[in-house]
Amino acid sequence: MKRALIILTSIAVVLGVIAFFVVFYGGGTYVVNSPLPSDSTYSSSTIATASSTSSSTLANASSSASSTDSGASSTLADYASTYAQSPITWMEGNETISITDANLNGSQLTLTLTVQMGSVAECLPLNIRLVADEEGDLTAPLTAQFTFPDSGTCEGTPGVLYNDQQIVFNVDPTSLPLVFTTGGTSNKFFELSTTPQGGITITPPPTSG
């Protein structure tokens, strides 16, 4: 009997050693009990739902911000017109200047002019100005001077017609209509406004009101 107990005890020790190696070194699958009680409200599905809700909220916030930015930028619509007959023409020295196109893109206004040179070679000054306020303050364009393609300067060749001379202004698109003066000796005034159809009109300023 004593011998049988010794044999059984030896077998139990061997089995215990084998079980130890299988569990810790055999690469098997282990079951780890959750630190939370089984009836806890913080189940894995709840955590997953919370994560999903958080991601959805962030996505919605980002989408809303993008939509707002898009809406803000869309309020600054583009306006453009090309004129078959120039709405205003003036003399600057011996040269004749006409506006042929106008384009308003956000706060940038571009006027396209043609310049018909006179009979002498000379530098044509850029005198056109935006009338900034009721006090008559004037704002110069971003364009510093006329630049003719054959000279690369404001020096024009006698008798040559220069097209596509672009003059750029920074303007406040919410303050339309805008008033300009040609400056120089002609000093003509004209008013620029937009139309519901996306065009730009250039007319003499009202004489009253």
C-alpha positions as CSV (number, residue, x, y, z in Angstrom):
1,M,0.0,0.0,0.0
2,K,2.8,2.4,0.9
3,R,4.5,1.6,-2.4
4,A,1.3,2.3,-4.3
5,L,1.0,5.7,-2.7
6,I,4.6,6.6,-3.6
7,I,4.0,5.7,-7.2
8,L,0.7,7.7,-7.4
9,T,2.5,10.7,-5.8
10,S,5.3,10.5,-8.3
11,I,2.8,10.3,-11.2
12,A,1.0,13.4,-9.8
13,V,4.3,15.4,-9.6
14,V,5.2,14.4,-13.2
15,L,1.7,15.5,-14.5
16,G,2.0,18.8,-12.6
17,V,5.4,19.5,-14.2
18,I,4.0,18.6,-17.6
19,A,1.0,20.9,-17.1
20,F,3.2,23.8,-16.0
21,F,5.3,23.6,-19.2
22,V,2.2,23.3,-21.4
23,V,0.5,26.3,-19.9
24,F,3.5,28.7,-19.8
25,Y,5.7,27.6,-22.6
26,G,3.5,25.8,-25.1
27,G,2.1,28.9,-26.9
28,G,-1.4,27.8,-26.1
29,T,-4.5,29.9,-25.7
30,Y,-5.1,31.3,-22.2
31,V,-8.3,32.5,-20.7
32,V,-7.9,35.7,-18.7
33,N,-10.8,36.6,-16.5
34,S,-12.1,40.2,-16.9
35,P,-11.3,42.4,-13.9
36,L,-14.9,43.7,-14.1
37,P,-17.8,41.7,-12.8
38,S,-20.0,39.9,-15.3
39,D,-22.9,42.3,-14.6
40,S,-20.8,45.4,-15.1
41,T,-22.3,48.1,-17.4
42,Y,-18.8,48.7,-18.9
43,S,-19.0,45.8,-21.2
44,S,-16.8,45.6,-24.4
45,S,-19.8,46.5,-26.6
46,T,-20.4,49.6,-24.5
47,I,-16.8,50.7,-24.9
48,A,-17.0,50.0,-28.7
49,T,-20.2,52.0,-28.9
50,A,-18.6,54.9,-27.0
51,S,-15.6,54.9,-29.4
52,S,-17.8,54.8,-32.4
53,T,-20.0,57.7,-31.1
54,S,-16.9,59.7,-30.4
55,S,-15.5,59.1,-33.9
56,S,-18.9,60.0,-35.4
57,T,-19.1,63.2,-33.4
58,L,-15.6,64.3,-34.5
59,A,-16.4,63.5,-38.1
60,N,-19.7,65.5,-38.0
61,A,-17.8,68.4,-36.4
62,S,-15.2,68.3,-39.2
63,S,-17.9,68.1,-41.8
64,S,-19.8,71.0,-40.3
65,A,-16.7,73.1,-40.2
66,S,-15.9,72.3,-43.8
67,S,-19.4,73.1,-44.8
68,T,-19.3,76.4,-43.0
69,D,-16.0,77.3,-44.7
70,S,-17.4,76.3,-48.1
71,G,-20.5,78.4,-47.5
72,A,-18.4,81.4,-46.5
73,S,-16.2,81.2,-49.6
74,S,-19.2,80.7,-51.9
75,T,-20.6,84.1,-50.8
76,L,-17.6,85.8,-52.7
77,A,-18.9,84.9,-56.2
78,D,-17.0,85.6,-59.3
79,Y,-18.2,88.3,-61.8
80,A,-16.9,89.1,-65.2
81,S,-17.8,91.0,-68.4
82,T,-16.2,91.5,-71.8
83,Y,-17.4,94.6,-73.6
84,A,-17.9,94.7,-77.4
85,Q,-17.8,98.5,-77.0
86,S,-15.7,100.0,-74.3
87,P,-17.9,101.6,-71.5
88,I,-15.3,104.3,-70.9
89,T,-12.4,105.7,-73.0
90,W,-10.1,108.6,-72.1
91,M,-6.9,110.4,-73.2
92,E,-3.7,110.3,-71.3
93,G,-1.3,112.7,-73.0
94,N,-1.2,111.5,-76.6
95,E,-2.5,108.1,-75.9
96,T,-6.1,106.7,-75.9
97,I,-7.0,104.2,-73.2
98,S,-10.1,102.0,-73.1
99,I,-11.5,99.4,-70.7
100,T,-12.4,96.2,-72.5
101,D,-12.8,93.6,-69.7
102,A,-13.6,93.5,-66.0
103,N,-13.2,90.6,-63.6
104,L,-14.0,90.5,-59.9
105,N,-12.7,87.4,-58.1
106,G,-13.3,87.6,-54.3
107,S,-11.5,90.8,-53.3
108,Q,-9.4,91.1,-56.5
109,L,-10.6,93.3,-59.3
110,T,-8.9,93.1,-62.7
111,L,-9.5,95.7,-65.4
112,T,-8.2,94.9,-68.8
113,L,-7.3,97.9,-71.0
114,T,-6.2,98.7,-74.5
115,V,-3.7,101.5,-75.2
116,Q,-3.5,103.2,-78.5
117,M,-0.1,105.0,-78.6
118,G,0.1,108.4,-80.2
119,S,2.7,109.7,-82.6
120,V,5.6,109.9,-80.1
121,A,7.5,107.4,-78.0
122,E,6.9,108.2,-74.4
123,C,6.3,106.6,-71.0
124,L,2.6,106.3,-70.2
125,P,1.8,106.9,-66.6
126,L,-0.7,104.7,-64.8
127,N,-3.0,107.3,-63.1
128,I,-6.2,105.3,-62.6
129,R,-7.3,105.2,-58.9
130,L,-10.0,103.7,-56.7
131,V,-12.0,106.4,-54.8
132,A,-11.8,104.8,-51.3
133,D,-14.2,106.9,-49.4
134,E,-16.6,109.9,-49.4
135,E,-13.7,112.2,-48.4
136,G,-12.1,111.5,-51.8
137,D,-9.1,109.4,-50.6
138,L,-7.6,107.5,-53.5
139,T,-6.2,104.0,-53.6
140,A,-3.6,103.0,-56.2
141,P,-3.7,99.6,-58.0
142,L,-1.4,96.8,-57.1
143,T,-0.1,97.1,-60.7
144,A,2.8,99.6,-60.5
145,Q,2.9,100.7,-64.1
146,F,2.0,99.9,-67.7
147,T,4.4,97.3,-69.1
148,F,4.4,97.0,-72.8
149,P,5.7,93.8,-74.4
150,D,8.1,95.3,-76.9
151,S,10.0,97.5,-74.4
152,G,9.2,95.7,-71.0
153,T,8.6,99.2,-69.6
154,C,6.0,101.9,-69.7
155,E,7.7,103.3,-72.9
156,G,5.4,102.7,-75.8
157,T,6.1,102.6,-79.5
158,P,4.5,105.3,-81.6
159,G,1.3,104.2,-83.3
160,V,1.1,100.7,-81.7
161,L,-2.1,99.4,-80.2
162,Y,-1.4,97.4,-77.0
163,N,-4.1,95.0,-75.9
164,D,-4.5,93.1,-72.6
165,Q,-2.9,95.6,-70.3
166,Q,-4.2,94.3,-66.9
167,I,-4.6,96.6,-63.9
168,V,-5.3,94.9,-60.5
169,F,-6.9,96.4,-57.4
170,N,-7.7,95.0,-54.0
171,V,-11.3,95.9,-53.2
172,D,-14.0,95.3,-50.6
173,P,-16.6,93.3,-52.5
174,T,-19.2,94.2,-49.9
175,S,-18.9,97.9,-50.6
176,L,-20.1,97.9,-54.2
177,P,-20.7,100.0,-56.3
178,L,-17.1,101.2,-56.5
179,V,-16.1,104.6,-57.9
180,F,-12.9,105.1,-59.9
181,T,-11.1,108.1,-61.5
182,T,-8.9,107.9,-64.6
183,G,-6.7,110.6,-63.0
184,G,-4.2,112.7,-64.9
185,T,-5.5,115.5,-67.1
186,S,-8.7,113.6,-68.1
187,N,-9.8,112.8,-64.5
188,K,-12.9,111.0,-65.6
189,F,-15.0,109.2,-63.0
190,F,-16.8,105.9,-63.5
191,E,-18.8,103.5,-61.3
192,L,-18.4,99.8,-61.3
193,S,-21.1,97.4,-60.0
194,T,-22.1,93.8,-60.4
195,T,-25.3,92.2,-61.9
196,P,-27.4,89.3,-60.6
197,Q,-26.4,87.5,-63.8
198,G,-22.8,87.5,-62.8
199,G,-21.7,90.4,-65.0
200,I,-20.0,93.8,-64.3
201,T,-21.4,97.1,-65.4
202,I,-19.3,100.3,-65.8
203,T,-21.2,103.5,-66.0
204,P,-20.7,107.2,-65.3
205,P,-21.4,107.9,-61.6
206,P,-24.8,109.3,-60.6
207,T,-24.9,113.1,-60.5
208,S,-27.1,113.2,-57.4
209,G,-28.3,111.1,-54.5
